[in-house]
């Protein structure tokens, strides 16, 4: 076991106004399973890229291990999977590779299939297994769960629990709790490392935030009291000085009183300065996110959408059969199932896309739907133009983005240059800004940070919009769904 040490790290992207990191220093052991958390845009992926040596920076990063990063592009995905893995230069026996794939519940024939034919979840598992077989490499895993369903996440978490060490970026609270033993949090003002899983870190942070908030309130009262006392003391001192007439013993007594008042004034000033300094050290890591609001439209009927005996086929292959689904006013229906079982097709069908199908598919007359699509690749250009094209309330849209942790300088950046998490927040903010009867969301939380997820949960529970959604964040589904429908292939 060795240590990775980061000293006085300073870095910013060319053309970006603020530093991502400024004189950051910390260290961690290569034997830890380290969860890396922080709001979107705080530099989680950037830190991994810096460890990999991909960017120039000021400061020092020292390590005795080599790093491997996930995800990474695969050249020639037309090749069979075994050849793709062999191209990574691993030093392992065939039985070792098959053992790893078996632990991830991958089929035996997967090594003989062209890599491009694998599902997104299968590709994720194959590449992670290959990386863990590299000798003397420390793994940097950047959101490996984004393309995994419930079962895939559980399998991967069990697999990673059996491994020795890595850094993991994930916004899935349950996945983090199952896999890591330390948390590195990139905060507003500093970087901290704590022992324990995510839930333990969150509980510690909430207690710290509560203590600092209470102390800040107490100091505000104390500072106000000291300022008032200083003003009274100054008035008394001025009155005493004004009585200095003549000479003799009276004048000497007045001088002593004035000196005493001056000493008291300096003491009050020192105490006030100390209280202000103490207050300035508080609340630096509390994200002033605020609560979100939404005004869902009320539909006149109890049923907003209904599917009965629906079949969906693609290229002659039946994806879904005999699906019955009813979305009732105030309900929040979660669609669950393996990757590729047709969840997104069903979402698009209800949202009004032209999805070839048989059976009854009906959306209530006049039902207004707000959609959050899975894809973000279409987001380019200026945020203001985006809001105008969507015909939404622009001040409300920007207020929601601000509360979700999208910094104001990023409002001026081309959307195509933003992180995937920030792009997802744009789509969510647009949806929350749209008056709608039914909110249809297709994996809205991919890449979105944990704090924003909890903000959105709180919003949904408070305002109870009618929803049909697909999401693989187990905690999110458990917290907000009123009904779960499991789809089978």
N, C-alpha and C positions, 0 to 999 in steps of 0.2 A: 504494500500500500504506500502511495506517495501523495504529495499535495500539489494542487494546482493553485498558483498564487497570482492574483491580479493586483497590480499596484499603480495608483494614480492614473487610471485609465481615462482618457479623454478622447471622444470621437464624435464627429458629426458628418452627415452626408453633404457632399458638395451641393451648394445652392440651397441648403436647408438652413433656416435662420438660427435655430437653437441646437446646442450640443445634446446628443442622445445620452452620453455619459460625460461626467465632468469630475475628474480626480477621484474616481471610484476605486476603492480598495477592498478586497475580501479574499478569502481562501477556503478551499474545501478539499476533502480527501477523495482519492480515486476509488475508495471502497464504498462510497455512499451511493444510495439511490436518491438522487436529488431532483425534486420537483421545482421547476422554474415558473413562477407566476408573476403576473402584473397586467395592468390594463393594456389594451391594444395601443400600439405606438410607443410603448415604454422601452422597447429595445430587446425583447427576448430572443427573437431570431437573429438580430444584429449581434448580440453577445455570442451566440453560437458561431456565427460567421467570423467573428473576431478570434475566437478560440481556434478556428480552423485556419487562421492566417490569411483570410480572403480580402481583408481591408487593411489599409494603413491607419495607424493610430498613434497617439502619444501615450507614454507610460510603458509598463512592462507586464507581460504575461509569461510566466515560467511554468513549464511542465516537463515531466520525464516520460509522458505517454503520448502516443499518436491518437488523433481523433478521427472518427468516422461519423458522417452526418446523414440523417434521414429526414426528408426524402431527397432522392437524387435521380437525375435522368438516366434512363437505360438506353444505351446505344443498341441499335439493331434489335428492336423488340420482336422482329419476325423470327428470330432464332428461338430454338427450343429452350425451355426454362433452365435445364441443366447446363447448357452452354453459356447462358447469361450469367448464372451463378459462378461458373468456372472462371469467367472473365474478371471477377473481382479479385483474383489472386489469392484465394484462401488456401491455407495449409491444413486440410482436414481430410479424413477418409470418407468414402461414400456412405458408410453406415452412420457416421456422425451427422451428416446432412439429413439423412432420412429420419434419424431420431428427432432432430429439431423440428422437421416438418410434421412428424407424427404428434409431437407435443402441441403443435398448433392446429391439430385436427385437419390437416390438409390431406387430400386423397393421394394414394400412392402413385397414380399416373400423372401427377402434376408436372413432374420433371421432364416428361416426354412431350408436353404440350407447348405450342408456341406461346411465348410470354405475353404477346399482345392479346391472346384469347382468354387470359385469366381475368377474373373480375377485379375491381379496384381493391376489394378486401383481400383477395388471394395474393395480389401483387404486394400489398403492404406486408402481409405475413411472410412471404418468401424473402423479400428484401431484408426484413428485420432479422429473420433466422440467419441469413447469409452474413449480415454484419456481426451478429453475436459470435459467429464462428471465426472471426478474424482474431488472430493472436495479438495480445498486447495492444489492443485498441480500446479506447474509451468512447462509448457511443453517445452521440448527441441526437436525441429523437425529438423532432419538431412536429407536434400534433399528429401522431401516428393513428389516432382513432377517428379521424374525420370521415373516412370512407367505410367504417365498420358499423355493423348493426349491433343490437344488444348482445347477442351470443358471441359475435366476433370480439367485442370489447372484453367480455368476461374471459374468453379463451386467452386473449393477449395479456390480460392482467395477470392471470395465473402463470403464464409463461414468463413474464418479466419478474414476477416475485421470486422465481427460481434462479434469476441471474444475479450477478455479483454487484455491478455498478453501472451507472449511466446518468445522464441528465435528461430529464423529460419535460418538454413543454406540453401541457394539456390544459384545456378549459373544462374538463369533465371532472367534477368534484369526486364522484364515486371511484372513477378510474385512478385518480391521484391517491385516494385513501388506500386503495388496494395494492399500490405498487411502490410508493416512495417512503423513505424513512427520514428525509430532511427536506426543508423548503427553503429555496432562495427566492426572496420576493424583491422585485424591482419597484420601489415605492416612489412617491412624488419627490421626496427629498434625499433618499439614500437607498442603499441596498443592504438587506438583512438576511442572515441565515439562521434558521432555527431547527432544532431536532424535533422530529415528529412528522405526522402526515398532514394533509391539508386541513382537515377539520380541527386538529389541534392548533395549527397555526392561526386559523380563522378565529377560533375562540380566544386565543391570546391577543390577537389584534383587536378584537372587539372590546376586550377588557381594557387594553391599553388606550383605545380611543375614548372609552367611557371615562377612564381616570383623567385623561388629558382634558376632556371637555369640562369635567367638573372642576379641575384645577384652574382651567382658563377662566371659567365663570367666577370662581373665588378671587382670582387675581384681578379681574376687571373691577370687582367691587372694592378690593384693597387699593388699587391704583386711584380710583375715584375718591376714596376716603383720604388718601395721602395728598392728592391734589387740592382738595378742599382745605385740609389742615395747613398746607403750605400757603394757600391764599390768606387764610386767617392770620397765620404767623407773620406774613409779609405786611399785612395791614397793621398788626400790633407794633411791629418794628418801626413802620413809618410814623405812627402816632408817637411812639417814644422818642424818636429822633426829633420830632417837631417840638418836644418840650425842653430841648437843650437850650436854655437861656441862662444868661449870667454865668456864674462859676461856683467854686467851692464844692462842699460835700454833696450837695444836691446833684450837681452836674456829674460828679464821679459815680454816684449811685445810678443815675440814668445811663451812663456809659456802660456800667456793668450789666444792667438789664438789656441794653441793646446787644451787647456781646453774647449774652445768654440766648437771646432770640435768634441771633445769627447762627450760633452753634446748633440750635434746635432746627433752624431752617435747613442747614446743610445736612443734618441727620435725616430729615424728612426727604430731602432731594435724593440722598444716597439710597434710601429704602425704596423710593419710587423708581429710581433707575434700575435697581436690582429686580424689582417686581416686573418691570417692563421687559427686561432681558429674559427673565424666566418665562414670561408669557410668550415672547417671540420664539422660544424653543419648542412650544407646544403646537399641536394640530398640524404640523408640517406634513405628516403622512396621511392625514384624513382627506379622502377624496370628497370634495364638496359636490357630489353628484346630484342630489335632490331627487324628489319623487317624480315619476312620470305620470302623465294624465292622458286619458283617452275618453272620447264621447261616442260610444257605439250607438248606431241608430237602432230604434226598436221596430221590429217587424210586426205587422198586424196579425200574422198567423203563427201558430205554434211550431210549424214545420217549415224550415227554410230550404232544405235540399233533401232529395230522396233518390236512392238507387235500389233497384229490385231486379234480381236475376241478371246482373250485368256480366258480360263476357268481354274480355279485351284480348285481341290477337295482334301480333307483329310478325310479318313475313311468314305467315302460316303457322306460327307457334303461339299457342294459347298461353297468355301471361296470367290472366285471372279468370276464374269461373264462378258463376252463381253468387255474385257479391250482392248482399243486401245491407243497406246503410241508410240511416236516417239522422239528419242533423236538426236537432230541435233548438228552439230559442233558449239561449242561456247555456246550452251544452258546449262542452269542449272535448271534441272527439279526436283521440290520438290513433293514427294508423301505425301499426307495428308489423314487423316481419323482416325476413332476411333481405339482404341486398338483392335487387333484381326481381323481387316478387310482385312488382307492379304498383307500389305505393305512389310514386310520382305520377304514373299514368292516371291513377284514380284522382289524385289531387288536380291534375290538369283538366280532366273530364268535368269535374264539378266547377272548376274556374272558368269553363267555357271554351277550352281549346278543342280543336277538331281531332278528337281521339276516336279512331274506328272502334265501334263496340256494338254489341247486341244487348237487348234488354232495356229496361226503363231507366232513364236518367233525367231527372226533373229538378230544376231550381225554381223556387217560387217566383211568381210574377213581381217584378220590380225589386227583387233582392239585389242590393248593391254589394259587390264582393271586392275586398282588398286582398291582393295577392303578394306574398313574398316568395319569389322563385328561388330555386336552388342555385342557379348560375349567377355569377357576378361579372362575367367577361364582357357584357354589353356596357358596363359603366365606364364612360370616358367623358371628358369635357368638364365644364364648370358646374359647380353645385347649384348656383343660382339659376342657370339655364335649365338644369335638371328639374328643379322645383317648379319653374314656370311651365315647362312642358307637361309636368304631372298635374298642373292646376291645383296645387295644394297651398295651404297657408304657410308662406315662407318664414315669417317670424316663429311660428310654432315648430316648423321643421328644423330650423337651426337651434331652437331652444332644446328640442329633444336630442339632437346630436350632441350638444354641449353637455347635457346631463348624462348621456351615455359614454362620455369620456373622449369624444373627438375634439381635440384642441382647436381653438379658433384659427390659429395660423394655417391649419390643415384645410380650412374652408376654402382657401384660395388656390389649393393645389389641384391639378388635374386629377379626377377621380381614378383614372387608370394608374396613377402613381401611388395610390394609397394601399395599405395592407389589406389582405383579404378580410380580416376582422372589421376594419373600418368600412369596407365596401358593404359588408353584411349589415352594419349599423345604419348605413344610408338607406338600404332597402327596408329595414325595420322602421326607421324614422318616417320614411314616406308612407308606409302602411298605417302607422299610428296617427299620421296627419290627415288621413283620408276618412271622411265620414263613410261608414259602411255598416251593413247589417251582419255580414259574415266575413270573418278574417280567415283566409286560406293560406297557410304557411308551409312551405316545403323545405325542411331542414334549415330553419332560419338561423340556428345558433352555431353553425360551422365557423370556426375561427374566432368567435365572439368571446371576450374575456368573461371570467366568472362573475365579477361584480355586476357587469351589464346583464348577465343572465338572471341574477338574483333581483335586479331592478325590474326586469321584464316580468318575472314571476310575481312580484309584489303588485305590479300594475294589473296583471290579469286577474289575480285573486280579489283585488279591490273593486275593479270595474266590471268584471264578469262578462266580457264580450263573448259572442257566439263564435266558435272556432272549429275548424277542421285542420289538423296539422300532422306533419311527419317530423319526428325528432328522435335522435338516438341518445340524447342526454337523459339517462335514467332518472336522475334526481328531478329534472325539469318536468318530465312526464308524470312522475309520481306526485309531484306537488300540484300540478294544475289540471290534469285530465279528469274529466267527470266520467268518461267512457273510453275504453280501449278496444280496438278491433284488430285482431291478429290476422294478417293475410298469409296464406300459404301458396307456394308456387303451384 
